[in-house]
């Protein structure tokens, strides 16, 4: 498995941070298609960003979680 470059890591973290802000500001659950549209990516990539954010928040012991509810996140 190849190591990620620093730029790739920052980009990934930036996308996670962007998603976290979008979900926090949305107020209502966003469907995966809506997340993909906002993040300007395909749904499978949006799903991976959601999973990465879930893992990041969990590993950091954050009081925030990302869960699927009402057809969205």
C-alpha positions as CSV (number, residue, x, y, z in Angstrom):
1,X,0.0,0.0,0.0
2,X,1.4,3.4,-1.0
3,X,1.8,6.1,1.6
4,X,-0.3,9.2,1.0
5,X,1.5,12.4,0.3
6,X,1.1,15.3,2.7
7,X,-0.9,17.2,0.0
8,X,-3.2,14.2,-0.4
9,X,-3.7,14.0,3.3
10,X,-4.5,17.7,3.6
11,X,-6.9,17.5,0.7
12,X,-8.7,14.5,2.3
13,X,-8.9,16.2,5.7
14,X,-10.1,19.4,4.0
15,X,-13.0,17.4,2.4
16,X,-13.9,15.9,5.7
17,X,-13.8,19.3,7.3
18,X,-16.0,20.7,4.5
19,X,-18.5,17.9,4.9
20,X,-18.6,18.4,8.7
21,X,-19.4,22.1,8.2
22,X,-22.0,21.4,5.5
23,X,-23.8,18.8,7.7
24,X,-23.6,21.1,10.7
25,X,-25.0,24.1,8.8
26,X,-27.7,22.1,7.0
27,X,-29.9,21.6,10.0
28,X,-31.8,18.8,8.3
29,X,-30.5,15.4,7.1
30,X,-28.9,15.6,3.6
31,X,-29.3,12.7,1.3
32,X,-26.1,11.2,-0.2
33,X,-27.0,12.7,-3.6
34,X,-27.2,16.2,-2.0
35,X,-23.9,15.7,-0.3
36,X,-22.3,14.6,-3.6
37,X,-23.7,17.7,-5.4
38,X,-22.5,20.1,-2.7
39,X,-19.1,18.4,-2.6
40,X,-18.9,18.2,-6.4
41,X,-18.2,14.5,-6.6
42,X,-19.9,11.2,-7.4
43,X,-22.0,9.5,-4.8
44,X,-19.5,6.7,-4.1
45,X,-16.8,9.3,-3.3
46,X,-19.3,11.2,-1.1
47,X,-20.1,8.0,0.7
48,X,-16.3,7.5,1.3
49,X,-16.0,11.0,2.6
50,X,-18.9,10.4,5.0
51,X,-17.2,7.1,6.2
52,X,-13.9,8.9,6.6
53,X,-15.5,11.7,8.7
54,X,-17.3,9.1,10.8
55,X,-14.0,7.3,11.5
56,X,-12.2,10.6,12.2
57,X,-14.8,11.8,14.7
58,X,-14.9,8.4,16.4
59,X,-11.1,8.0,16.7
60,X,-10.8,11.5,18.1
61,X,-13.4,10.8,20.8
62,X,-15.5,13.7,19.5
63,X,-18.8,14.5,21.0
64,X,-20.1,14.7,17.4
65,X,-21.2,11.7,15.3
66,X,-22.4,11.4,11.7
67,X,-25.3,9.0,11.4
68,X,-27.8,8.1,8.7
69,X,-31.3,9.3,9.6
70,X,-34.4,10.1,7.7
71,X,-32.8,9.2,4.4
72,X,-29.8,11.5,4.9
73,X,-26.9,12.3,7.1
